Amino acid sequence: MRLSFLFLFCFIANSAVAGTIANGTWVPTNCGEQPSPPIIADQDVKSFNKSMDAIGDWQNKTKNFFECLVKEANADNAIIAESANRAQANNQKVVETLNATIDETEKKLTKK
């Protein structure tokens, strides 16, 4: 019970950086939508040049999106690894306690 509470607490405490997983796909929570690429206009030179300006803007937005995505993914990976390590450490303590109890019980029963 304590382990579940601890995991839930850590999850809630770190949910500001946590992405979400749905249908086997992870998506960041705080990065917004991935920018859609602009359409290249081919009607005339002026329209084409305007498209080229839009590409520069799109590249900047895409760069920011992926920097955010990587930062959030790294934070989530760290949370997952810490949680798993904590769960393993807690389980190891349980195993050690059980082994100690078994040893004490065997000693007690063999004295009789």
N, C-alpha and C positions, 0 to 999 in steps of 0.2 A: 504494500500500500504506500509506504513512504517513498519507494522508488518511483511509482507512478506519479505521485504528487510532485516529486523533485523534477521529473522529466517534464510534466505539464507546466510547472513554474518556469523552467528554463525555456520552454517553447514559447510561453506567453511573454516572458521577459525579452526574448530575442525576436519576437515576431515582426518587429519593425524592419528587420533586414531579411526576413525569411520570404523566399519565393513560394510558389505553390506547385504541387504536382497533381495533374489530372490526366487520366488516360495515358499514363506513362510518359508524359511530357512535363518538364520543369519549365516554369516561366517566372521571371522576376516580378516582384510585387510593386516596387517603387520606381520603375524606370519608364513607365508609360508604354505606349505602343511603339513597335519598331517602325521607323519612318518608311513610308512607301516611296519608291523611286519616282522621280518626275517623268513625265511623258516628253519625249523629244519631238518638238514641233518641226514639221518639214514643209510648212506652207511657204515660208519665205525666210530670208536671212535674218531679219529683225526677230521673228518668232523663234528661229533656231538659236540665236544669241541669247534670247531671254531664257530658253531652255537650259543653256549652258550655265547661266547664273543660278538657276534653280538646282542644278546638279551640285554646285559648290555648297549651297545651303543644305541640301540633302546629305552631302558627305559629312558636314559638321554635325548635323543632328544624328546621323548614324554612328559617328565616332562617339558622341556623348552617350547614346543609347547602349552601345556595346561596352563602353567603359563602366557604366552603371551595372550592366548585366554581369560582367566578370566580377566586379566588386561584390555584388550580392551573392553570386554563386560561391565565391570563396568564403564569404561569411557563413552561408548555409552549410558548406562542407565542414567548416570548423565546428559549427554547432552540432552537426550530426556526429562527427568524430568524437567530440567531447562527451556527448550523451552516451555513445556506445562504449567509450572507455570507462565512463562512470558506472554504467550498468554492469560491465564486466568486473570492475573493482568491487562493486557491492556484492555481486554474486560470489566472488572469490572469498569475501568475508563470511558469507553464509556457509560456503563449503568448509572453510576453516573452523567455524563454530560447530558445524555438524560433526566434523572429524574429531574435534576435541571432546564433544559430548559422547561420541561413540567410544573413544579411547577411555574416557572416565567410566562409562557404563561397563565396558568390558573388564576393566580393572576391578570395579565394584562386584561384578558378578562372579569373577574367577576367585575372589577372596572367600566366597561362601562355600 
